[in-house]
Amino acid sequence: MVDKPDPTILTTESLRREIANLKELQDTKLSGVSTEMHTLITDLTKRLDHKYVETSADLHHLRELLLERIEGMRALSAQAREDGRTSLNAAFDSAGKATDKTEQSVTKQITSLSERTEAASKATNEKIDRLTSRLDTGDGKSKGAGDLWGYLVGAGGLIAALTMAFTRTH
């Protein structure tokens, strides 16, 4: 008789062979995937390193640019403060000079007014003194009495002439 092989054993061997083939196929695929992943990770690392270097360089450049601008702004601010201080000092000096000139002008005007007032007062006092001295000496009275006598004689002569003219016509 011919021995018939046991189907269970054949199935088990077949399964083992297929499992070994699957393991080999899986190991090959995993190895390929692992190599591919390693290549991708290496490439990605290189890219990230490159981007890090670029970003670092960009950040360094940006930092330098910002520091330069800040220094420029500080310089402008200091210059503006100095210009303002200079302008303010010039304005105060100018105002002081104008005040001095105004004060001198007002002093001159006051002095001039004072001198004119003194001159007018002196002239008025001299006139009053002359009139007072004339009154004290009687000049005014005798001249006034002489003038009155002349008026009276003239009026009397006029009345006499009118009377004569009036009596002749009637």
Secondary structure in CASP SS format (residue, H / E / C, confidence):
PFRMAT SS
TARGET T0000
AUTHOR 0000-0000-0000
METHOD secondary structure of the structure
MODEL  1
M C 1.00
V C 1.00
D C 1.00
K C 1.00
P C 1.00
D C 1.00
P H 1.00
T H 1.00
I H 1.00
L H 1.00
T H 1.00
T H 1.00
E H 1.00
S H 1.00
L H 1.00
R H 1.00
R H 1.00
E H 1.00
I H 1.00
A H 1.00
N H 1.00
L H 1.00
K H 1.00
E H 1.00
L H 1.00
Q H 1.00
D H 1.00
T H 1.00
K H 1.00
L H 1.00
S H 1.00
G H 1.00
V H 1.00
S H 1.00
T H 1.00
E H 1.00
M H 1.00
H H 1.00
T H 1.00
L H 1.00
I H 1.00
T H 1.00
D H 1.00
L H 1.00
T H 1.00
K H 1.00
R H 1.00
L H 1.00
D H 1.00
H H 1.00
K H 1.00
Y H 1.00
V H 1.00
E H 1.00
T H 1.00
S H 1.00
A H 1.00
D H 1.00
L H 1.00
H H 1.00
H H 1.00
L H 1.00
R H 1.00
E H 1.00
L H 1.00
L H 1.00
L H 1.00
E H 1.00
R H 1.00
I H 1.00
E H 1.00
G H 1.00
M H 1.00
R H 1.00
A H 1.00
L H 1.00
S H 1.00
A H 1.00
Q H 1.00
A H 1.00
R H 1.00
E H 1.00
D H 1.00
G H 1.00
R H 1.00
T H 1.00
S H 1.00
L H 1.00
N H 1.00
A H 1.00
A H 1.00
F H 1.00
D H 1.00
S H 1.00
A H 1.00
G H 1.00
K H 1.00
A H 1.00
T H 1.00
D H 1.00
K H 1.00
T H 1.00
E H 1.00
Q H 1.00
S H 1.00
V H 1.00
T H 1.00
K H 1.00
Q H 1.00
I H 1.00
T H 1.00
S H 1.00
L H 1.00
S H 1.00
E H 1.00
R H 1.00
T H 1.00
E H 1.00
A H 1.00
A H 1.00
S H 1.00
K H 1.00
A H 1.00
T H 1.00
N H 1.00
E H 1.00
K H 1.00
I H 1.00
D H 1.00
R H 1.00
L H 1.00
T H 1.00
S H 1.00
R H 1.00
L H 1.00
D H 1.00
T H 1.00
G C 1.00
D H 1.00
G H 1.00
K H 1.00
S H 1.00
K H 1.00
G H 1.00
A H 1.00
G H 1.00
D H 1.00
L H 1.00
W H 1.00
G H 1.00
Y H 1.00
L H 1.00
V H 1.00
G H 1.00
A H 1.00
G H 1.00
G H 1.00
L H 1.00
I H 1.00
A H 1.00
A H 1.00
L H 1.00
T H 1.00
M H 1.00
A H 1.00
F H 1.00
T H 1.00
R H 1.00
T H 1.00
H C 1.00
END
